Amino acid sequence: MLDRFPDRGFAFDEFGPLGIRPIAGSCWAKQGKPNRLPATYRRIHGVTYFHGCYSVGDDRLWGVNRRRKGTANTLAALKSIRAARPDGAPIHIILDNLSSHTGADIRRWAKKKKVELCFTPTYASWANPIEAHFGPLRQFTLANSHHRSHPA
């Protein structure tokens, strides 16, 4: 499918939980003065999850942060994928088999909008193309960071 119709192939997954806390990384520091992480015993901002969408043909990653995983948030992300191909052509979305991805509302919407949901087997997250982008996302954007709030 991805070889014959790359413009119709998409991937979806959640990334997180993302908490507001300092994240260790590597950086240049003066000799004898290593970069220290402050203690965060009280986390008042909660956590968020990045609902990531990936277009295989365009090699484009986008998504939105939400407070929780759930059917409503998953459906909103899947609708943004469908909006990326407004011509109405059938599309294929690769995603894992989390319970919030397999609900009746999502299956009904997918059938109505010509979306084929391709679920990866359990313990086969490597089969989802979006997973390859989450490692660099964590390493290059979150490592050695100390954000004060989620919108930062």
N, CA, C and O atoms as a GROMACS GRO file, in nm:
protein
  608
    1MET      N    1   0.082  -0.119   0.000
    1MET     CA    2   0.000   0.000   0.000
    1MET      C    3   0.087   0.126   0.000
    1MET      O    4   0.062   0.218  -0.077
    2LEU      N    5   0.189   0.129   0.086
    2LEU     CA    6   0.273   0.248   0.094
    2LEU      C    7   0.360   0.265  -0.030
    2LEU      O    8   0.398   0.377  -0.064
    3ASP      N    9   0.392   0.154  -0.099
    3ASP     CA   10   0.472   0.163  -0.221
    3ASP      C   11   0.388   0.210  -0.339
    3ASP      O   12   0.435   0.290  -0.420
    4ARG      N   13   0.265   0.160  -0.351
    4ARG     CA   14   0.181   0.194  -0.466
    4ARG      C   15   0.111   0.328  -0.452
    4ARG      O   16   0.099   0.402  -0.549
    5PHE      N   17   0.064   0.361  -0.331
    5PHE     CA   18  -0.011   0.485  -0.308
    5PHE      C   19   0.047   0.561  -0.188
    5PHE      O   20  -0.021   0.572  -0.086
    6PRO      N   21   0.169   0.613  -0.197
    6PRO     CA   22   0.226   0.681  -0.080
    6PRO      C   23   0.149   0.806  -0.040
    6PRO      O   24   0.153   0.846   0.077
    7ASP      N   25   0.080   0.870  -0.134
    7ASP     CA   26   0.004   0.991  -0.101
    7ASP      C   27  -0.125   0.959  -0.025
    7ASP      O   28  -0.190   1.050   0.025
    8ARG      N   29  -0.161   0.831  -0.017
    8ARG     CA   30  -0.281   0.791   0.058
    8ARG      C   31  -0.246   0.725   0.190
    8ARG      O   32  -0.336   0.682   0.263
    9GLY      N   33  -0.119   0.716   0.222
    9GLY     CA   34  -0.075   0.650   0.345
    9GLY      C   35  -0.047   0.750   0.456
    9GLY      O   36   0.026   0.847   0.437
   10PHE      N   37  -0.105   0.725   0.571
   10PHE     CA   38  -0.088   0.810   0.688
   10PHE      C   39  -0.062   0.722   0.810
   10PHE      O   40  -0.092   0.602   0.808
   11ALA      N   41  -0.008   0.780   0.915
   11ALA     CA   42   0.014   0.709   1.040
   11ALA      C   43  -0.030   0.799   1.156
   11ALA      O   44  -0.025   0.921   1.146
   12PHE      N   45  -0.073   0.735   1.264
   12PHE     CA   46  -0.120   0.809   1.382
   12PHE      C   47  -0.074   0.736   1.507
   12PHE      O   48  -0.073   0.613   1.512
   13ASP      N   49  -0.036   0.812   1.608
   13ASP     CA   50  -0.007   0.755   1.740
   13ASP      C   51   0.002   0.868   1.842
   13ASP      O   52   0.017   0.985   1.808
   14GLU      N   53  -0.007   0.829   1.969
   14GLU     CA   54   0.009   0.925   2.078
   14GLU      C   55   0.152   0.916   2.131
   14GLU      O   56   0.213   0.809   2.129
   15PHE      N   57   0.203   1.028   2.177
   15PHE     CA   58   0.339   1.037   2.231
   15PHE      C   59   0.328   1.102   2.368
   15PHE      O   60   0.282   1.216   2.379
   16GLY      N   61   0.370   1.033   2.470
   16GLY     CA   62   0.362   1.092   2.602
   16GLY      C   63   0.352   0.985   2.708
   16GLY      O   64   0.369   0.867   2.678
   17PRO      N   65   0.326   1.022   2.830
   17PRO     CA   66   0.284   1.152   2.879
   17PRO      C   67   0.399   1.253   2.882
   17PRO      O   68   0.514   1.218   2.910
   18LEU      N   69   0.366   1.376   2.852
   18LEU     CA   70   0.462   1.485   2.855
   18LEU      C   71   0.432   1.571   2.977
   18LEU      O   72   0.330   1.641   2.981
   19GLY      N   73   0.518   1.565   3.075
   19GLY     CA   74   0.499   1.642   3.197
   19GLY      C   75   0.588   1.765   3.198
   19GLY      O   76   0.692   1.768   3.132
   20ILE      N   77   0.546   1.864   3.272
   20ILE     CA   78   0.627   1.984   3.286
   20ILE      C   79   0.730   1.956   3.395
   20ILE      O   80   0.703   1.972   3.514
   21ARG      N   81   0.845   1.914   3.351
   21ARG     CA   82   0.956   1.887   3.442
   21ARG      C   83   1.085   1.902   3.362
   21ARG      O   84   1.083   1.888   3.240
   22PRO      N   85   1.196   1.929   3.427
   22PRO     CA   86   1.322   1.938   3.354
   22PRO      C   87   1.359   1.801   3.297
   22PRO      O   88   1.340   1.699   3.362
   23ILE      N   89   1.411   1.800   3.176
   23ILE     CA   90   1.450   1.675   3.110
   23ILE      C   91   1.600   1.681   3.086
   23ILE      O   92   1.650   1.775   3.025
   24ALA      N   93   1.670   1.580   3.132
   24ALA     CA   94   1.816   1.577   3.118
   24ALA      C   95   1.855   1.563   2.972
   24ALA      O   96   1.781   1.508   2.891
   25GLY      N   97   1.971   1.614   2.941
   25GLY     CA   98   2.025   1.605   2.806
   25GLY      C   99   2.173   1.632   2.812
   25GLY      O  100   2.234   1.626   2.919
   26SER      N  101   2.232   1.660   2.700
   26SER     CA  102   2.375   1.692   2.697
   26SER      C  103   2.393   1.836   2.651
   26SER      O  104   2.318   1.884   2.566
   27CYS      N  105   2.492   1.902   2.707
   27CYS     CA  106   2.520   2.040   2.668
   27CYS      C  107   2.664   2.073   2.708
   27CYS      O  108   2.727   2.000   2.784
   28TRP      N  109   2.714   2.183   2.655
   28TRP     CA  110   2.846   2.232   2.693
   28TRP      C  111   2.833   2.306   2.826
   28TRP      O  112   2.744   2.389   2.844
   29ALA      N  113   2.921   2.275   2.918
   29ALA     CA  114   2.921   2.343   3.048
   29ALA      C  115   3.066   2.370   3.088
   29ALA      O  116   3.158   2.301   3.044
   30LYS      N  117   3.085   2.470   3.172
   30LYS     CA  118   3.219   2.501   3.220
   30LYS      C  119   3.272   2.383   3.301
   30LYS      O  120   3.195   2.313   3.367
   31GLN      N  121   3.403   2.363   3.295
   31GLN     CA  122   3.464   2.253   3.367
   31GLN      C  123   3.440   2.270   3.517
   31GLN      O  124   3.464   2.376   3.574
   32GLY      N  125   3.392   2.164   3.580
   32GLY     CA  126   3.362   2.168   3.722
   32GLY      C  127   3.227   2.230   3.755
   32GLY      O  128   3.191   2.237   3.872
   33LYS      N  129   3.152   2.274   3.655
   33LYS     CA  130   3.020   2.335   3.676
   33LYS      C  131   2.917   2.266   3.586
   33LYS      O  132   2.872   2.325   3.488
   34PRO      N  133   2.881   2.142   3.617
   34PRO     CA  134   2.785   2.071   3.532
   34PRO      C  135   2.646   2.135   3.538
   34PRO      O  136   2.611   2.200   3.636
   35ASN      N  137   2.572   2.116   3.434
   35ASN     CA  138   2.435   2.167   3.427
   35ASN      C  139   2.348   2.084   3.521
   35ASN      O  140   2.337   1.963   3.503
   36ARG      N  141   2.288   2.146   3.619
   36ARG     CA  142   2.207   2.075   3.718
   36ARG      C  143   2.059   2.087   3.686
   36ARG      O  144   2.014   2.185   3.627
   37LEU      N  145   1.984   1.985   3.725
   37LEU     CA  146   1.839   1.988   3.709
   37LEU      C  147   1.776   2.026   3.842
   37LEU      O  148   1.812   1.969   3.946
   38PRO      N  149   1.682   2.120   3.843
   38PRO     CA  150   1.615   2.154   3.969
   38PRO      C  151   1.519   2.042   4.011
   38PRO      O  152   1.468   1.967   3.928
   39ALA      N  153   1.496   2.034   4.140
   39ALA     CA  154   1.402   1.935   4.192
   39ALA      C  155   1.260   1.977   4.158
   39ALA      O  156   1.225   2.095   4.165
   40THR      N  157   1.178   1.881   4.123
   40THR     CA  158   1.037   1.910   4.092
   40THR      C  159   0.951   1.810   4.170
   40THR      O  160   0.907   1.709   4.116
   41TYR      N  161   0.929   1.840   4.295
   41TYR     CA  162   0.851   1.751   4.379
   41TYR      C  163   0.702   1.772   4.359
   41TYR      O  164   0.622   1.680   4.379
   42ARG      N  165   0.664   1.891   4.320
   42ARG     CA  166   0.523   1.926   4.303
   42ARG      C  167   0.499   1.960   4.157
   42ARG      O  168   0.557   2.056   4.106
   43ARG      N  169   0.414   1.884   4.091
   43ARG     CA  170   0.384   1.911   3.949
   43ARG      C  171   0.240   1.958   3.940
   43ARG      O  172   0.146   1.879   3.950
   44ILE      N  173   0.223   2.087   3.923
   44ILE     CA  174   0.089   2.145   3.925
   44ILE      C  175   0.027   2.156   3.787
   44ILE      O  176  -0.092   2.188   3.776
   45HIS      N  177   0.103   2.132   3.682
   45HIS     CA  178   0.051   2.150   3.546
   45HIS      C  179  -0.007   2.022   3.484
   45HIS      O  180  -0.064   2.029   3.376
   46GLY      N  181   0.008   1.908   3.548
   46GLY     CA  182  -0.043   1.783   3.492
   46GLY      C  183   0.042   1.737   3.375
   46GLY      O  184   0.158   1.778   3.360
   47VAL      N  185  -0.015   1.651   3.292
   47VAL     CA  186   0.056   1.598   3.175
   47VAL      C  187  -0.029   1.618   3.050
   47VAL      O  188  -0.150   1.637   3.059
   48THR      N  189   0.036   1.612   2.935
   48THR     CA  190  -0.034   1.615   2.807
   48THR      C  191   0.018   1.501   2.720
   48THR      O  192   0.121   1.442   2.749
   49TYR      N  193  -0.055   1.473   2.615
   49TYR     CA  194  -0.016   1.373   2.517
   49TYR      C  195  -0.014   1.439   2.380
   49TYR      O  196  -0.106   1.513   2.345
   50PHE      N  197   0.091   1.412   2.304
   50PHE     CA  198   0.099   1.463   2.167
   50PHE      C  199   0.031   1.362   2.076
   50PHE      O  200   0.078   1.249   2.064
   51HIS      N  201  -0.079   1.402   2.013
   51HIS     CA  202  -0.148   1.317   1.916
   51HIS      C  203  -0.087   1.348   1.780
   51HIS      O  204  -0.122   1.447   1.716
   52GLY      N  205   0.003   1.260   1.737
   52GLY     CA  206   0.081   1.285   1.616
   52GLY      C  207   0.020   1.224   1.492
   52GLY      O  208  -0.031   1.111   1.495
   53CYS      N  209   0.025   1.298   1.382
   53CYS     CA  210  -0.023   1.253   1.252
   53CYS      C  211   0.094   1.266   1.154
   53CYS      O  212   0.167   1.365   1.157
   54TYR      N  213   0.111   1.166   1.068
   54TYR     CA  214   0.224   1.164   0.976
   54TYR      C  215   0.175   1.126   0.838
   54TYR      O  216   0.110   1.023   0.820
   55SER      N  217   0.208   1.209   0.739
   55SER     CA  218   0.178   1.179   0.599
   55SER      C  219   0.301   1.112   0.538
   55SER      O  220   0.406   1.175   0.527
   56VAL      N  221   0.287   0.987   0.499
   56VAL     CA  222   0.400   0.911   0.446
   56VAL      C  223   0.447   0.969   0.313
   56VAL      O  224   0.567   0.985   0.292
   57GLY      N  225   0.355   1.001   0.224
   57GLY     CA  226   0.390   1.052   0.092
   57GLY      C  227   0.455   1.189   0.097
   57GLY      O  228   0.548   1.216   0.021
   58ASP      N  229   0.406   1.276   0.185
   58ASP     CA  230   0.459   1.413   0.195
   58ASP      C  231   0.574   1.423   0.296
   58ASP      O  232   0.642   1.526   0.302
   59ASP      N  233   0.596   1.318   0.375
   59ASP     CA  234   0.696   1.318   0.482
   59ASP      C  235   0.674   1.440   0.572
   59ASP      O  236   0.766   1.518   0.597
   60ARG      N  237   0.550   1.453   0.621
   60ARG     CA  238   0.511   1.568   0.702
   60ARG      C  239   0.450   1.519   0.832
   60ARG      O  240   0.363   1.432   0.833
   61LEU      N  241   0.496   1.576   0.943
   61LEU     CA  242   0.448   1.540   1.076
   61LEU      C  243   0.374   1.659   1.136
   61LEU      O  244   0.424   1.771   1.132
   62TRP      N  245   0.257   1.635   1.191
   62TRP     CA  246   0.183   1.740   1.261
   62TRP      C  247   0.103   1.674   1.373
   62TRP      O  248   0.093   1.552   1.380
   63GLY      N  249   0.048   1.755   1.459
   63GLY     CA  250  -0.030   1.700   1.568
   63GLY      C  251  -0.073   1.808   1.665
   63GLY      O  252  -0.054   1.928   1.640
   64VAL      N  253  -0.132   1.764   1.775
   64VAL     CA  254  -0.183   1.857   1.875
   64VAL      C  255  -0.165   1.794   2.013
   64VAL      O  256  -0.172   1.672   2.028
   65ASN      N  257  -0.143   1.878   2.114
   65ASN     CA  258  -0.133   1.831   2.252
   65ASN      C  259  -0.271   1.830   2.314
   65ASN      O  260  -0.348   1.926   2.302
   66ARG      N  261  -0.302   1.720   2.381
   66ARG     CA  262  -0.430   1.706   2.452
   66ARG      C  263  -0.402   1.658   2.594
   66ARG      O  264  -0.299   1.596   2.620
   67ARG      N  265  -0.494   1.686   2.684
   67ARG     CA  266  -0.477   1.647   2.824
   67ARG      C  267  -0.489   1.497   2.846
   67ARG      O  268  -0.429   1.444   2.940
   68ARG      N  269  -0.564   1.426   2.762
   68ARG     CA  270  -0.580   1.282   2.779
   68ARG      C  271  -0.592   1.210   2.646
   68ARG      O  272  -0.623   1.269   2.542
   69LYS      N  273  -0.567   1.081   2.655
   69LYS     CA  274  -0.594   0.995   2.541
   69LYS      C  275  -0.743   0.961   2.549
   69LYS      O  276  -0.797   0.951   2.659
   70GLY      N  277  -0.807   0.943   2.438
   70GLY     CA  278  -0.948   0.907   2.441
   70GLY      C  279  -1.005   0.905   2.301
   70GLY      O  280  -0.942   0.952   2.206
   71THR      N  281  -1.124   0.851   2.289
   71THR     CA  282  -1.188   0.838   2.158
   71THR      C  283  -1.213   0.973   2.093
   71THR      O  284  -1.190   0.988   1.973
   72ALA      N  285  -1.259   1.071   2.169
   72ALA     CA  286  -1.289   1.203   2.112
   72ALA      C  287  -1.163   1.270   2.058
   72ALA      O  288  -1.166   1.327   1.948
   73ASN      N  289  -1.054   1.264   2.132
   73ASN     CA  290  -0.929   1.324   2.087
   73ASN      C  291  -0.869   1.248   1.969
   73ASN      O  292  -0.812   1.309   1.878
   74THR      N  293  -0.882   1.116   1.970
   74THR     CA  294  -0.835   1.036   1.857
   74THR      C  295  -0.914   1.068   1.733
   74THR      O  296  -0.857   1.083   1.625
   75LEU      N  297  -1.045   1.078   1.746
   75LEU     CA  298  -1.130   1.108   1.631
   75LEU      C  299  -1.098   1.246   1.574
   75LEU      O  300  -1.099   1.264   1.452
   76ALA      N  301  -1.071   1.343   1.659
   76ALA     CA  302  -1.034   1.477   1.610
   76ALA      C  303  -0.904   1.472   1.530
   76ALA      O  304  -0.892   1.539   1.428
   77ALA      N  305  -0.807   1.394   1.576
   77ALA     CA  306  -0.681   1.380   1.503
   77ALA      C  307  -0.703   1.308   1.370
   77ALA      O  308  -0.645   1.347   1.269
   78LEU      N  309  -0.785   1.205   1.370
   78LEU     CA  310  -0.813   1.132   1.245
   78LEU      C  311  -0.886   1.221   1.145
   78LEU      O  312  -0.865   1.209   1.024
   79LYS      N  313  -0.971   1.310   1.195
   79LYS     CA  314  -1.038   1.405   1.105
   79LYS      C  315  -0.939   1.501   1.042
   79LYS      O  316  -0.957   1.542   0.928
   80SER      N  317  -0.834   1.538   1.116
   80SER     CA  318  -0.732   1.626   1.058
   80SER      C  319  -0.654   1.553   0.949
   80SER      O  320  -0.609   1.614   0.852
   81ILE      N  321  -0.638   1.422   0.965
   81ILE     CA  322  -0.572   1.343   0.860
   81ILE      C  323  -0.662   1.338   0.736
   81ILE      O  324  -0.613   1.355   0.624
   82ARG      N  325  -0.791   1.315   0.757
   82ARG     CA  326  -0.883   1.312   0.642
   82ARG      C  327  -0.885   1.447   0.572
   82ARG      O  328  -0.897   1.451   0.449
   83ALA      N  329  -0.873   1.556   0.646
   83ALA     CA  330  -0.871   1.690   0.586
   83ALA      C  331  -0.746   1.712   0.501
   83ALA      O  332  -0.746   1.800   0.414
   84ALA      N  333  -0.641   1.635   0.525
   84ALA     CA  334  -0.520   1.648   0.444
   84ALA      C  335  -0.540   1.594   0.302
   84ALA      O  336  -0.465   1.628   0.211
   85ARG      N  337  -0.642   1.509   0.283
   85ARG     CA  338  -0.679   1.458   0.150
   85ARG      C  339  -0.827   1.490   0.126
   85ARG      O  340  -0.911   1.400   0.134
   86PRO      N  341  -0.860   1.617   0.098
   86PRO     CA  342  -1.001   1.657   0.086
   86PRO      C  343  -1.068   1.608  -0.042
   86PRO      O  344  -1.188   1.631  -0.060
   87ASP      N  345  -0.994   1.543  -0.132
   87ASP     CA  346  -1.054   1.499  -0.259
   87ASP      C  347  -1.148   1.381  -0.242
   87ASP      O  348  -1.217   1.344  -0.338
   88GLY      N  349  -1.153   1.320  -0.125
   88GLY     CA  350  -1.244   1.210  -0.101
   88GLY      C  351  -1.191   1.074  -0.142
   88GLY      O  352  -1.261   0.974  -0.129
   89ALA      N  353  -1.068   1.068  -0.190
   89ALA     CA  354  -1.007   0.940  -0.227
   89ALA      C  355  -0.987   0.855  -0.102
   89ALA      O  356  -0.963   0.910   0.006
   90PRO      N  357  -0.996   0.724  -0.115
   90PRO     CA  358  -0.973   0.638   0.002
   90PRO      C  359  -0.832   0.658   0.057
   90PRO      O  360  -0.736   0.671  -0.019
   91ILE      N  361  -0.820   0.659   0.188
   91ILE     CA  362  -0.689   0.670   0.252
   91ILE      C  363  -0.673   0.555   0.352
   91ILE      O  364  -0.770   0.492   0.393
   92HIS      N  365  -0.548   0.529   0.389
   92HIS     CA  366  -0.514   0.423   0.482
   92HIS      C  367  -0.438   0.485   0.599
   92HIS      O  368  -0.342   0.559   0.578
   93ILE      N  369  -0.482   0.455   0.720
   93ILE     CA  370  -0.417   0.509   0.839
   93ILE      C  371  -0.363   0.392   0.922
   93ILE      O  372  -0.438   0.303   0.961
   94ILE      N  373  -0.233   0.394   0.947
   94ILE     CA  374  -0.169   0.292   1.030
   94ILE      C  375  -0.170   0.343   1.174
   94ILE      O  376  -0.125   0.454   1.202
   95LEU      N  377  -0.221   0.260   1.265
   95LEU     CA  378  -0.227   0.298   1.406
   95LEU      C  379  -0.224   0.173   1.491
   95LEU      O  380  -0.249   0.063   1.442
   96ASP      N  381  -0.192   0.188   1.621
   96ASP     CA  382  -0.190   0.071   1.708
   96ASP      C  383  -0.332   0.037   1.753
   96ASP      O  384  -0.426   0.112   1.726
   97ASN      N  385  -0.345  -0.076   1.821
   97ASN     CA  386  -0.479  -0.123   1.857
   97ASN      C  387  -0.518  -0.085   2.000
   97ASN      O  388  -0.577  -0.166   2.072
   98LEU      N  389  -0.487   0.037   2.040
   98LEU     CA  390  -0.530   0.089   2.169
   98LEU      C  391  -0.683   0.096   2.170
   98LEU      O  392  -0.745   0.121   2.067
   99SER      N  393  -0.744   0.074   2.284
   99SER     CA  394  -0.890   0.068   2.290
   99SER      C  395  -0.956   0.198   2.244
   99SER      O  396  -1.067   0.194   2.190
  100SER      N  397  -0.891   0.312   2.264
  100SER     CA  398  -0.952   0.438   2.220
  100SER      C  399  -0.944   0.455   2.068
  100SER      O  400  -1.006   0.547   2.013
  101HIS      N  401  -0.871   0.368   1.999
  101HIS     CA  402  -0.863   0.373   1.852
  101HIS      C  403  -0.964   0.281   1.786
  101HIS      O  404  -0.989   0.292   1.666
  102THR      N  405  -1.022   0.190   1.862
  102THR     CA  406  -1.107   0.087   1.802
  102THR      C  407  -1.255   0.101   1.837
  102THR      O  408  -1.332   0.008   1.817
  103GLY      N  409  -1.295   0.215   1.888
  103GLY     CA  410  -1.434   0.235   1.929
  103GLY      C  411  -1.532   0.236   1.813
  103GLY      O  412  -1.493   0.253   1.697
  104ALA      N  413  -1.658   0.218   1.846
  104ALA     CA  414  -1.763   0.213   1.743
  104ALA      C  415  -1.775   0.346   1.670
  104ALA      O  416  -1.799   0.348   1.549
  105ASP      N  417  -1.759   0.458   1.741
  105ASP     CA  418  -1.768   0.590   1.676
  105ASP      C  419  -1.660   0.606   1.570
  105ASP      O  420  -1.686   0.657   1.461
  106ILE      N  421  -1.540   0.562   1.602
  106ILE     CA  422  -1.429   0.575   1.506
  106ILE      C  423  -1.450   0.484   1.387
  106ILE      O  424  -1.428   0.526   1.273
  107ARG      N  425  -1.492   0.361   1.410
  107ARG     CA  426  -1.515   0.268   1.298
  107ARG      C  427  -1.629   0.317   1.208
  107ARG      O  428  -1.621   0.305   1.086
  108ARG      N  429  -1.733   0.372   1.268
  108ARG     CA  430  -1.845   0.426   1.190
  108ARG      C  431  -1.799   0.544   1.104
  108ARG      O  432  -1.832   0.553   0.986
  109TRP      N  433  -1.723   0.635   1.165
  109TRP     CA  434  -1.672   0.751   1.092
  109TRP      C  435  -1.579   0.707   0.979
  109TRP      O  436  -1.587   0.760   0.868
  110ALA      N  437  -1.492   0.609   1.006
  110ALA     CA  438  -1.397   0.562   0.905
  110ALA      C  439  -1.469   0.501   0.785
  110ALA      O  440  -1.430   0.524   0.670
  111LYS      N  441  -1.573   0.425   0.810
  111LYS     CA  442  -1.648   0.363   0.700
  111LYS      C  443  -1.717   0.470   0.615
  111LYS      O  444  -1.718   0.462   0.492
  112LYS      N  445  -1.773   0.570   0.681
  112LYS     CA  446  -1.844   0.677   0.611
  112LYS      C  447  -1.750   0.765   0.528
  112LYS      O  448  -1.789   0.813   0.422
  113LYS      N  449  -1.627   0.786   0.576
  113LYS     CA  450  -1.532   0.879   0.512
  113LYS      C  451  -1.428   0.810   0.424
  113LYS      O  452  -1.331   0.874   0.383
  114LYS      N  453  -1.445   0.682   0.393
  114LYS     CA  454  -1.352   0.605   0.308
  114LYS      C  455  -1.212   0.602   0.368
  114LYS      O  456  -1.113   0.630   0.300
  115VAL      N  457  -1.205   0.568   0.495
  115VAL     CA  458  -1.078   0.557   0.565
  115VAL      C  459  -1.060   0.413   0.609
  115VAL      O  460  -1.144   0.358   0.681
  116GLU      N  461  -0.951   0.351   0.567
  116GLU     CA  462  -0.922   0.215   0.613
  116GLU      C  463  -0.824   0.223   0.729
  116GLU      O  464  -0.714   0.277   0.715
  117LEU      N  465  -0.865   0.170   0.843
  117LEU     CA  466  -0.780   0.170   0.962
  117LEU      C  467  -0.697   0.042   0.961
  117LEU      O  468  -0.752  -0.068   0.964
  118CYS      N  469  -0.566   0.056   0.957
  118CYS     CA  470  -0.474  -0.057   0.952
  118CYS      C  471  -0.406  -0.068   1.089
  118CYS      O  472  -0.314   0.008   1.119
  119PHE      N  473  -0.452  -0.162   1.171
  119PHE     CA  474  -0.401  -0.175   1.307
  119PHE      C  475  -0.274  -0.260   1.308
  119PHE      O  476  -0.268  -0.365   1.244
  120THR      N  477  -0.173  -0.214   1.381
  120THR     CA  478  -0.051  -0.293   1.396
  120THR      C  479  -0.074  -0.400   1.501
  120THR      O  480  -0.154  -0.380   1.593
  121PRO      N  481  -0.007  -0.515   1.489
  121PRO     CA  482  -0.021  -0.619   1.591
  121PRO      C  483   0.036  -0.571   1.726
  121PRO      O  484   0.116  -0.479   1.731
  122THR      N  485  -0.008  -0.635   1.832
  122THR     CA  486   0.045  -0.604   1.965
  122THR      C  487   0.196  -0.629   1.966
  122THR      O  488   0.243  -0.726   1.908
  123TYR      N  489   0.270  -0.543   2.031
  123TYR     CA  490   0.417  -0.547   2.041
  123TYR      C  491   0.485  -0.527   1.906
  123TYR      O  492   0.599  -0.571   1.888
  124ALA      N  493   0.420  -0.463   1.811
  124ALA     CA  494   0.481  -0.437   1.680
  124ALA      C  495   0.475  -0.289   1.649
  124ALA      O  496   0.438  -0.250   1.538
  125SER      N  497   0.510  -0.205   1.746
  125SER     CA  498   0.505  -0.061   1.723
  125SER      C  499   0.602  -0.019   1.614
  125SER      O  500   0.583   0.085   1.551
  126TRP      N  501   0.707  -0.098   1.590
  126TRP     CA  502   0.804  -0.067   1.485
  126TRP      C  503   0.738  -0.065   1.347
  126TRP      O  504   0.795  -0.007   1.254
  127ALA      N  505   0.622  -0.126   1.331
  127ALA     CA  506   0.554  -0.130   1.201
  127ALA      C  507   0.482   0.000   1.170
  127ALA      O  508   0.436   0.020   1.057
  128ASN      N  509   0.472   0.090   1.266
  128ASN     CA  510   0.406   0.218   1.244
  128ASN      C  511   0.511   0.322   1.207
  128ASN      O  512   0.601   0.348   1.286
  129PRO      N  513   0.503   0.382   1.087
  129PRO     CA  514   0.607   0.476   1.042
  129PRO      C  515   0.625   0.599   1.131
  129PRO      O  516   0.732   0.660   1.129
  130ILE      N  517   0.524   0.638   1.207
  130ILE     CA  518   0.537   0.758   1.290
  130ILE      C  519   0.630   0.734   1.408
  130ILE      O  520   0.688   0.829   1.461
  131GLU      N  521   0.645   0.609   1.451
  131GLU     CA  522   0.730   0.580   1.566
  131GLU      C  523   0.875   0.622   1.544
  131GLU      O  524   0.944   0.659   1.639
  132ALA      N  525   0.922   0.617   1.420
  132ALA     CA  526   1.060   0.656   1.389
  132ALA      C  527   1.083   0.805   1.412
  132ALA      O  528   1.198   0.847   1.425
  133HIS      N  529   0.978   0.884   1.418
  133HIS     CA  530   0.992   1.028   1.438
  133HIS      C  531   0.984   1.068   1.585
  133HIS      O  532   1.026   1.178   1.622
  134PHE      N  533   0.933   0.980   1.670
  134PHE     CA  534   0.918   1.016   1.811
  134PHE      C  535   1.052   1.018   1.885
  134PHE      O  536   1.070   1.098   1.977
  135GLY      N  537   1.147   0.932   1.848
  135GLY     CA  538   1.280   0.933   1.910
  135GLY      C  539   1.352   1.064   1.887
  135GLY      O  540   1.394   1.128   1.984
  136PRO      N  541   1.369   1.107   1.760
  136PRO     CA  542   1.431   1.238   1.736
  136PRO      C  543   1.352   1.354   1.797
  136PRO      O  544   1.410   1.454   1.840
  137LEU      N  545   1.219   1.343   1.799
  137LEU     CA  546   1.138   1.448   1.860
  137LEU      C  547   1.175   1.463   2.008
  137LEU      O  548   1.189   1.575   2.058
  138ARG      N  549   1.189   1.351   2.077
  138ARG     CA  550   1.227   1.355   2.218
  138ARG      C  551   1.371   1.406   2.234
  138ARG      O  552   1.398   1.487   2.322
  139GLN      N  553   1.463   1.358   2.150
  139GLN     CA  554   1.604   1.392   2.165
  139GLN      C  555   1.634   1.537   2.128
  139GLN      O  556   1.710   1.604   2.199
  140PHE      N  557   1.576   1.588   2.020
  140PHE     CA  558   1.614   1.720   1.971
  140PHE      C  559   1.525   1.834   2.019
  140PHE      O  560   1.565   1.950   2.013
  141THR      N  561   1.406   1.804   2.068
  141THR     CA  562   1.319   1.913   2.114
  141THR      C  563   1.297   1.911   2.265
  141THR      O  564   1.275   2.017   2.324
  142LEU      N  565   1.301   1.795   2.327
  142LEU     CA  566   1.273   1.788   2.470
  142LEU      C  567   1.397   1.775   2.556
  142LEU      O  568   1.399   1.824   2.669
  143ALA      N  569   1.503   1.708   2.505
  143ALA     CA  570   1.623   1.686   2.585
  143ALA      C  571   1.687   1.819   2.623
  143ALA      O  572   1.694   1.912   2.543
  144ASN      N  573   1.733   1.826   2.748
  144ASN     CA  574   1.798   1.945   2.804
  144ASN      C  575   1.706   2.067   2.803
  144ASN      O  576   1.749   2.179   2.778
  145SER      N  577   1.578   2.043   2.831
  145SER     CA  578   1.482   2.153   2.834
  145SER      C  579   1.423   2.168   2.974
  145SER      O  580   1.424   2.075   3.054
  146HIS      N  581   1.374   2.286   3.001
  146HIS     CA  582   1.309   2.315   3.128
  146HIS      C  583   1.198   2.416   3.102
  146HIS      O  584   1.213   2.535   3.130
  147HIS      N  585   1.086   2.368   3.047
  147HIS     CA  586   0.973   2.455   3.014
  147HIS      C  587   0.893   2.486   3.140
  147HIS      O  588   0.882   2.402   3.229
  148ARG      N  589   0.838   2.606   3.146
  148ARG     CA  590   0.763   2.649   3.263
  148ARG      C  591   0.615   2.612   3.255
  148ARG      O  592   0.549   2.601   3.358
  149SER      N  593   0.562   2.592   3.133
  149SER     CA  594   0.421   2.555   3.117
  149SER      C  595   0.405   2.477   2.988
  149SER      O  596   0.497   2.473   2.907
  150HIS      N  597   0.288   2.416   2.967
  150HIS     CA  598   0.264   2.337   2.847
  150HIS      C  599   0.265   2.421   2.720
  150HIS      O  600   0.321   2.375   2.620
  151PRO      N  601   0.208   2.541   2.716
  151PRO     CA  602   0.211   2.619   2.591
  151PRO      C  603   0.352   2.660   2.547
  151PRO      O  604   0.370   2.698   2.431
  152ALA      N  605   0.451   2.653   2.635
  152ALA     CA  606   0.588   2.692   2.598
  152ALA      C  607   0.638   2.603   2.493
  152ALA      O  608   0.751   2.619   2.448
   0.00000   0.00000   0.00000
